[in-house]
Amino acid sequence: MLSEYRSERSASAREATPYWPAGVLPILDWGCAMYAAVDCHSEPATVLLFEPNAIEDDGAAAWFVDGESLAEWLETWLAEKGWYREDAADDEDVTEPTPWEPAASRIAD
């Protein structure tokens, strides 16, 4: 995971539109260049979704909060109640990821 973090930070720094924030450790490769990642600078270890298709001219647009804490996110994942389930669109209780506000400042770090 640490080597993937370093690779993403390095690749991001070389891009015209940087996209990978400091202290955000990828923990799961969803495929299609999407990641679940943990904000190691947050006390509860907020879990983020990196969705690169959202990048146009702002790398921060690719970052979403997927779980307020790693514990909450793992519980949701293990209970198969997340947005990524095949039948999630039919479930009114599924919480969609929301934009991660600190993304721009953390990308600049």
C-alpha positions in Angstrom: 0.0 0.0 0.0 2.8 2.4 0.8 4.5 1.9 -2.5 1.2 2.5 -4.3 0.8 5.7 -2.2 4.2 6.9 -3.2 3.6 6.0 -6.9 0.3 7.9 -7.0 1.8 11.0 -5.3 4.7 11.0 -7.7 2.6 10.5 -10.8 0.2 13.2 -9.5 3.0 15.7 -9.0 4.1 15.3 -12.7 0.6 16.0 -14.0 -0.7 19.4 -15.2 -3.7 18.7 -12.9 -2.3 17.1 -9.7 -4.8 14.7 -8.1 -3.4 12.7 -5.1 -3.5 14.3 -1.6 -0.8 14.0 1.0 -1.5 11.4 3.6 -4.2 9.5 1.7 -3.3 5.8 1.6 -5.0 3.6 -1.0 -6.4 0.4 0.6 -8.6 -1.1 -2.2 -8.4 -1.0 -6.0 -12.0 -0.9 -7.2 -10.8 -1.3 -10.8 -11.0 1.3 -13.6 -8.4 3.4 -11.7 -10.8 3.9 -8.8 -9.6 3.5 -5.2 -10.8 3.3 -1.7 -8.3 5.2 0.4 -7.8 6.2 4.0 -7.1 9.7 5.1 -4.3 9.0 7.5 -4.4 12.7 8.8 -7.9 12.2 10.2 -8.5 10.8 13.7 -11.3 8.4 12.6 -9.4 7.4 9.5 -12.0 8.7 7.0 -12.4 6.5 4.0 -12.4 8.2 0.6 -13.3 7.3 -2.9 -11.0 8.3 -5.7 -13.0 8.5 -9.0 -10.7 9.8 -11.7 -13.4 10.2 -14.2 -14.6 13.3 -12.3 -11.3 15.1 -13.1 -11.6 17.7 -15.7 -9.4 20.6 -14.7 -9.4 20.0 -10.9 -7.9 16.9 -9.3 -9.9 17.6 -6.1 -13.1 16.9 -8.0 -12.2 13.2 -8.0 -12.3 12.8 -4.2 -15.4 11.7 -2.2 -16.1 10.7 1.4 -17.2 7.1 1.4 -17.1 6.5 5.1 -16.7 8.8 8.1 -14.3 6.2 9.7 -12.5 3.1 8.6 -14.5 1.1 11.1 -17.8 2.4 9.7 -16.7 1.7 6.1 -15.6 -1.8 7.0 -18.9 -2.6 8.7 -20.8 -1.3 5.6 -18.6 -3.3 3.2 -18.8 -6.5 5.2 -22.5 -6.2 5.6 -22.7 -5.7 1.8 -24.7 -2.4 2.2 -22.5 0.0 0.2 -23.2 2.0 -2.9 -21.1 -0.4 -5.0 -23.6 -3.3 -4.6 -25.2 -4.4 -7.8 -28.7 -3.7 -6.5 -27.8 -0.6 -4.5 -30.0 1.6 -6.7 -33.0 -0.2 -5.3 -32.1 0.5 -1.7 -33.2 3.8 -0.2 -30.8 3.5 2.7 -27.6 3.4 0.7 -25.4 6.4 1.3 -23.8 7.9 -1.8 -20.3 9.3 -1.5 -20.1 13.1 -1.0 -17.4 15.5 -2.2 -14.4 15.6 0.1 -13.9 19.3 1.0 -10.2 19.2 2.1 -9.1 17.6 -1.2 -7.7 20.8 -2.9 -5.6 21.9 0.1 -4.2 18.4 0.7 -3.3 17.9 -3.0 -1.3 21.2 -2.7 0.7 19.9 0.3 
